Amino acid sequence: MLDRMRSSPGVQKLMGLALGFFFGFLLQKGAVCNYEVIMDQLLLRDFTVIKVIFTAIATGMVGVYAMRAAGLVSLHKKPGSVGASIPGPLIFGLGFGLLGYCPGTAVGAIGHGALDALVGGLVGITLGAGLYAVAFPWLDRHVLNVGDFGDRTLIDVLGPRYPWAVIVAAVTVIIAGLGMLEYIGY
């Protein structure tokens, strides 16, 4: 069944659309598409966004490796580099700080009618994607491959023979951190 789903572009698009709507719904329910919540996170007054992100990381780690262990998925790791890992987050952070939305939360905010996300977010996403597409050949030759560190993940670095030990340790740290935020009232 999974092979048939993977080989059908129509099913892929329908699943992508359905999962995108579901993801947007969850972003809305988690309040992370709310401009005030995002700005309060950036000002370290409300940690809702961090809670949602770290919950997703823990869930994703367990889910992906459980599906991998069951033979349902295989990992296709992309190689990384310093040249790709430094400028991208800096540009992302600049846009996030200026607009108050990341691309995902901007689209979610557009879904509930936020005009600032529609004008600033959609225009920013479109211009940014266009500029990146135009600049990609130059960036690929001169920036993106500088300091190549291959396709190693944290699990590869810390213990590829025992991925569940790394996952359990990471999830334990995340749960402890989330518990601490709740305890101190954030």
C-alpha distance (Angstrom), angle and dihedral (degrees) to the residues before:
residue distance angle dihedral
M1 . . .
L2 3.81 . .
D3 3.80 91.8 .
R4 3.81 90.2 52.6
M5 3.82 90.4 49.9
R6 3.82 91.7 49.0
S7 3.79 93.0 50.3
S8 3.82 95.9 50.1
P9 3.82 113.9 83.4
G10 3.81 90.8 -166.1
V11 3.80 92.9 54.2
Q12 3.81 89.7 45.2
K13 3.81 91.4 53.9
L14 3.80 93.3 45.1
M15 3.81 91.5 49.1
G16 3.80 90.5 47.2
L17 3.79 91.4 51.2
A18 3.82 93.1 46.6
L19 3.80 93.0 46.4
G20 3.81 90.3 46.4
F21 3.80 91.1 54.8
F22 3.81 90.4 46.1
F23 3.82 91.0 48.9
G24 3.81 90.6 49.5
F25 3.80 90.2 49.0
L26 3.80 90.3 52.6
L27 3.82 91.3 47.8
Q28 3.80 88.6 52.9
K29 3.81 93.1 47.0
G30 3.80 89.8 48.7
A31 3.84 89.3 52.7
V32 3.80 91.7 -128.8
C33 3.82 92.8 126.9
N34 3.79 89.6 62.6
Y35 3.81 111.6 106.3
E36 3.81 93.4 -146.0
V37 3.81 92.5 51.5
I38 3.82 91.3 49.7
M39 3.80 93.7 47.1
D40 3.82 91.2 46.9
Q41 3.82 87.3 52.6
L42 3.80 91.1 52.6
L43 3.81 88.6 48.7
L44 3.85 90.5 48.2
R45 3.81 93.4 -118.3
D46 3.82 99.9 111.1
F47 3.80 124.0 30.9
T48 3.81 98.3 -168.4
V49 3.82 92.3 114.6
I50 3.82 92.9 50.5
K51 3.81 90.4 47.8
V52 3.81 91.7 52.3
I53 3.82 93.4 45.1
F54 3.80 95.5 48.5
T55 3.81 92.1 44.2
A56 3.81 88.1 53.4
I57 3.82 91.5 47.9
A58 3.80 92.7 51.5
T59 3.81 92.4 44.9
G60 3.80 91.8 46.3
M61 3.81 93.8 49.2
V62 3.78 92.8 51.8
G63 3.81 94.0 40.4
V64 3.80 97.5 48.2
Y65 3.80 94.8 46.2
A66 3.83 92.2 43.8
M67 3.82 90.1 52.2
R68 3.81 89.3 45.3
A69 3.82 91.3 51.1
A70 3.82 89.2 50.0
G71 3.82 90.4 51.4
L72 3.80 93.6 -116.6
V73 3.80 96.5 119.6
S74 3.76 140.0 18.8
L75 3.77 125.9 -148.9
H76 3.79 119.3 -114.5
K77 3.78 101.8 -170.1
K78 3.77 118.1 -165.9
P79 3.79 119.6 -140.8
G80 3.76 116.6 -109.7
S81 3.78 136.7 -155.2
V82 3.76 141.1 -173.3
G83 3.81 88.6 -112.4
A84 3.80 90.8 58.6
S85 3.81 97.0 36.7
I86 3.80 100.4 52.8
P87 3.85 108.6 42.0
G88 3.82 95.1 41.0
P89 3.80 96.7 56.9
L90 3.81 90.6 42.2
I91 3.82 91.5 54.7
F92 3.82 90.5 42.2
G93 3.81 91.1 50.5
L94 3.79 92.2 47.5
G95 3.79 91.8 53.0
F96 3.80 91.6 42.6
G97 3.80 92.0 51.6
L98 3.80 94.9 44.6
L99 3.79 98.2 44.8
G100 3.79 101.6 25.8
Y101 3.80 93.3 -129.2
C102 3.78 136.3 84.9
P103 3.83 116.7 -144.0
G104 3.81 93.5 -92.2
T105 3.78 96.0 46.5
A106 3.82 90.6 43.1
V107 3.80 90.9 58.2
G108 3.82 89.6 44.9
A109 3.80 90.6 50.4
I110 3.81 90.1 49.0
G111 3.80 86.4 54.8
H112 3.79 90.9 60.9
G113 3.80 94.1 43.0
A114 3.82 106.0 -95.9
L115 3.82 105.1 160.6
D116 3.82 93.1 -165.3
A117 3.80 89.1 59.0
L118 3.80 91.4 45.7
V119 3.79 95.4 50.4
G120 3.81 101.8 31.9
G121 3.80 99.2 26.9
L122 3.77 101.3 43.1
V123 3.80 92.7 40.9
G124 3.82 90.7 46.9
I125 3.80 93.5 47.5
T126 3.82 91.8 47.6
L127 3.81 95.1 45.4
G128 3.79 92.6 43.5
A129 3.80 92.9 50.1
G130 3.80 90.9 46.3
L131 3.81 94.0 48.9
Y132 3.79 90.6 47.2
A133 3.80 91.3 50.7
V134 3.81 91.5 50.3
A135 3.81 93.5 44.8
F136 3.82 96.2 40.8
P137 3.83 98.4 95.9
W138 3.81 91.0 53.8
L139 3.82 93.5 40.1
D140 3.80 91.3 49.3
R141 3.82 91.7 54.1
H142 3.83 99.2 40.4
V143 3.81 111.5 21.8
L144 3.79 119.2 13.6
N145 3.80 97.4 61.8
V146 3.81 97.9 44.1
G147 3.80 110.6 120.8
D148 3.82 96.3 9.8
F149 3.82 111.9 -159.7
G150 3.77 98.8 178.3
D151 3.77 127.9 -130.2
R152 3.81 98.2 -50.5
T153 3.78 118.0 139.4
L154 3.78 127.5 -158.2
I155 3.79 88.0 -97.6
D156 3.83 90.3 53.3
V157 3.80 90.7 51.7
L158 3.81 97.6 43.9
G159 3.77 101.8 38.3
P160 3.78 124.0 -30.1
R161 3.81 91.8 -178.4
Y162 3.79 92.0 58.1
P163 3.81 108.4 36.0
W164 3.79 93.2 157.8
A165 3.81 91.3 58.8
V166 3.82 89.3 56.7
I167 3.82 91.7 43.5
V168 3.82 93.4 49.4
A169 3.81 90.9 47.6
A170 3.82 92.6 48.6
V171 3.81 93.5 45.9
T172 3.82 90.1 47.7
V173 3.82 90.8 52.9
I174 3.82 90.6 47.1
I175 3.82 92.7 49.4
A176 3.81 90.9 47.2
G177 3.82 90.9 49.5
L178 3.80 92.7 47.9
G179 3.79 90.0 47.1
M180 3.79 90.4 50.9
L181 3.83 90.9 51.8
E182 3.80 90.0 51.5
Y183 3.81 91.9 46.2
I184 3.80 93.8 53.1
G185 3.78 91.2 46.2
Y186 3.78 104.8 -102.0
